[in-house]
């Protein structure tokens, strides 16, 4: 089956890039012709905003402001620089469409590639507050696809937080939900929430984030194909998205406790740290400290003790669901029963693969 995958716009986030790689690879291994829909951020101001924005920026410049008049072009250049390693990984490992910048172009590439199914997910594609500045929830619910012969499937979609939709929004999005052949969610809480909304046809199923569909050895193989440094070997590896004093204090405390040096990587370091190097840092570290969902996910996959620094802005519901799935005590993440957890991963991996196989089965 010819399958397109749609998720958040391409960026330099390690977890985002690895979850799209994992889902594409698993679907390919199942025998499907898979392409990721190469959605990119648009750096163009809407036509109606240009006169006001450029006039305001020019005035601010004349008054001594150091900010650029052509801010969008500067952001594009900066993002391209930060995404250089992610782009290399994407080109090498993920089959994809041409770059698209909006829903009209997404519809065009769906027709060009003659997709028989479109899988939306994973990541926080159904988090309304996040995606309303992107494609919008209606389009992440594939409302732009009107061809009834194209299967619509949601895989491990995430709401990120426990914030509910209003009754008018529930009613509005119900018509999009009901067009799906199959729906699965990344957080167990979302199943009950969808039931509450009346979104039961199809009924949502709880599955794994795509990164868990591959085994540890699959990721280790990626690191063996690249030149990697032993930067974090036997050290504390810190992957921090939003640093603050509390997190810095935790890192210093663990350095003293373990008498170990630490290596820190954030999103500003992606120009220097490849996807493969990031994986290798987790694989070889002594302890992982992170505020990232996928930082925790790979710690678990690699059986590494970890400390999670809660990040409510990015959504802690995701971690609570993950802990429940693998029966992890949030207070004991440095001392876990890895054999029991690995059995749980295998169990849910089979469930998740069965969902994909059944959903994409030709009728």
N, C-alpha and C positions, 0 to 999 in steps of 0.2 A: 504494500500500500504506500502511496506517496503522501508523506506526512510533513506538515509544517509545524514548527515550534515557535510560539510567541511568548516572550516574557518582558522583563523590564529593559529599557534602553541599554545598549552596550556602555560599560564604563570600566573603571580600573579596579573594581571590587573583586578580591580573590574568590570569595564564596560564590558570588553571582556567576563568575566565569566558569567555575568548576561545576556548579549545579547544571548549567546549560550543556556543558561538555558531557557530563555523566548521563543526562537524559537522552541526548542525541546518540551517544554511543550504545546505550542499552536498547533503544529502539532499532538502531542499525543491526545490532546483534540478533534481534528478533526477526530480522529479514525485511525490514521496511526501508524504503528510499526516503531518507530523512534530510530535511534542510531547516536550519534555524533561520527565522525571519530576522534579518539584520537591521533591527530598529536602532536608529541613532538619535541623539539629542539634536534638536534644531537650534541653531544659534542666530536665527533671523527674527528680528522684531516683527510683529504683525504690522501690516501696511499702515493701519490707522493709528498706530502708536509712534511711528517714526518721527513725524514732524515735532510732536510734543517732546519726546525723549531726547532727540538730538539737539533741539533748541535749549532745553533745560541743561543738558550736559555742556553745551558750548558756553552758556552763561556761567555755570559753575567753574568752568575752566578759566574764563576771563576773571573770575573772582578769586583765583588762586588754587582751585582744587587740583589735586594730583591724579584724580581718576581719569580714565580714558574716555574720549567721546565715543569711540568705536569699541565699547565694552564687550560686545558679543564676539567680535573677531579675536580679541585678547583671550577671552575664556576658551574659545575653540582651540587656539594655539596651545594654551596651557593644558587643556584636557588631552589633546593629542600627544603632548609630551609625557604626561603622566600615564597614558594608556599604552605606551609603546610596547611594553612587555606583554600586556594582556592581548594586544592586537597580534603579536607574533604567535601566541598560544592559540588564539582564535583561528588564525589563518592555517595553522598547522593541523589542528585537531578537530575543528568543527566545520562541517559542510554547511554553507549558508547561501542565502539569496544575495542579490545586490543590496546596497544600502538603501534604506527607506527612512523617511522622516515624518510620516503622518499616516493617518488611517486610509486615505485615498490610495497612497502608494502600496500599503500593505495589501489592500484588496487587489491591486494590479499584480503583485508578485504571487498572490494566491492563484490567480487565473493563469499567469505565465507558467507557473510550475505545476499547474493542474493538480493541486493538492486534493486528495480524497478525504483527508482528515486534517484538522488543525488542533494541536494540543496547546492549551494555554497553561503556563506554569513552568517551573515552580516560582518560589519567592512571593513577595507581598503584592501580587498583581491584583488581588481583590481587596486591598486596603484602600478604602475610598479616599481617605484624606491624603494618601500618598500619590495615587494615580490620577487624581482630578487635574493635576498640573501637567500630566503626560497625555495619554490617549483618552483618559476618562474611564470610569468603571464600566459604562455601557459597552465600550469597545473592547475592554479586557474580558468582557463577557461575550465577546465575539458577535456583538450586535450588528457589525458591518457585513457579516457573511449572510447573504440572503439565499444562496443556493442550498436547497434542502438535501441535496445529494452529498454535501460535504459534512462529515461527522464533526461534531464539536465535543471536545473532551477536555476536562479540567484535571490536571495532575498536580497534586500536592499544593494547591493554591493556598495562600496564607492571607489571613486578615491582619496579622501582626499584633493587633491589640484586641481588647474585649469591648471596644466601643461599638455600640449598636447603630444600625441604620434607623432612621425615622420611619414611621408607618407609610408615609407617601413614597419614600425611597424604596422600601420593601416592595410595595405594589409596582413601582416603576420597573424595578430590575427583575421582578418575577417572570415577566414575559421573555427575558433573555435567558434566565436560568432554565426555564422549561424547554428550551430548544436544545439543551445538551443531551448527548447520548449517555454520558457518564461523567460523574463529578467525584473527585477525591480531594481531601484537604490535608494540610500538614499538621494542623493542631486539632486535637480531639475535641476541644471546646466548640469548634466550628460546626461539628455535626449536630450538636444539641441546638446551637444558635440557628442553623438553617431549618431544623425541625420547627423551632419557634416561629420562624418567618413563614412557615408553610411551604418551604422549598424542599419538597420530598419526592418530586418526580423529575429526575432520578434522585434517589436518596444518596447523600454524600457518604463517602467511605474514608476512613482514616488510614493514611499511607505514610511511607517514609519520604523525607526529603531526598531528591535525586542523588545526592552525593553518597548516600548509603546503599544505593543500588549496585555500586561497584565495590569490589573488595580492596582491602588494604594493599594487596600485592599489585593491583592495577595502578594505584597512585605511585607506589614505589618505582614501578617500571617507568613512569613518566620522568621521575627524578634521575633515573639512570641514563636517559637519553640526552641529558643536558649536563654541562659542567656546573657543578654546584660546590659551594664552599661549606666547610664545617663550622659555620658562624655560630650556631646555637647548640652544637653537639655537647651533651652533658651539662648544658646551662639552662637557665630559665628563659623561655621564649615568650615574649609579650607581644600580642597582636591587639593593638588598641585603636579603636575608631574615633572615640571622643575622650581625650585625656582630661584629667582633672586632678586636683590635689589628693583626693581619696584614693584614686587608682595609683598615683605615684607613691603614696604611703604604703599601700599594699605591696607594691614591687620592692620597695626598700626593706620592708619587714621580711619578705620571703628571701631576699638576698642574705640578710643577716641570719635568719633561721637555718637556711641550707648551706650557708657559707659558699655561695655561688654567685658568679657574675650573671648579668641578664643581657639579652639582646632584644631591642624593641623595634617593631615595624608598625607603621601606620599607613593610611592611604596616601600620605605625602611621600612615601618611600617607594611607591610602586614603579617609578622610573628606574630605580636601581635594583629592586628585588623582583626577580621573575616569579611567575606562578609556580614553576618547579622548585625554585629555591625556597619559597614560602612553605610548600609541602614538606620539603626536606628539613626545614627548621623544626616543624612540628614532629616529624618522624624521629628526629635524633635528639630532641630536647629532653631535659630532666623533668621539667614542670612547665605547663602552659598557663599563662595569665591572659585573659581576654575579656572584652565586653561584646564580642561578636558571636552571633548564633553559629555561623559556620566555623569559627574558631573552636567552639565547643564541639561541634559535630566531628571535625577532624581529630580533635583530641580523643574523642570516644572511638573513632575508627582505628586510630593508631594505638589505642590502649594507653594513653598518657594521662597521668594525674593532672588536674587542672583547677584553676580558681576562676570562677566567673564573676565579673564585676557588673552588677545589674545596670542595664541601660534602658530605662523606661521609655525614653524618647523613640528608641528603635523597636521596642516591643518585647517585654519580658514574657508575655504569654507563650511565645514560641518555646522558650526554655522550660517553662513549667510542663508543657505538653511532652517535650522530649524526655525530661526526667521521669515523668509518669510512664511513658512508653517503655523505657529501659529499666524502670524501678530503681532509679538513682536517688539517693538521699542528697539533697542540695547542700547539706552541712558536711558531707563526707566525700567530696569529689576528689580528694587527694588519696583516698584509700578505698578503692572500688573492687568489687568482685568481677574481674574482667571476663572470666569464663561464663558467668551467668549473663553478663551484658552481651557478649558475642553470640550466645544462643538466642537472645532476644532479637538481635540484629538479623540473624539468619531467618528467624521465624517471620518477622515483619517484611524482610526482603522478598520472601516467597509470596506473601500476601500482596505486596506492591506490584511484583512482576505479574501475578495473576490478574490484577486489576487492568494493567496495560494490555496484556494478551487478550483478555476478554473484550475490552473496550474497542480494540482495533481489529478484532476478528472480522474478516470479510463476510458480508451477509449474502 
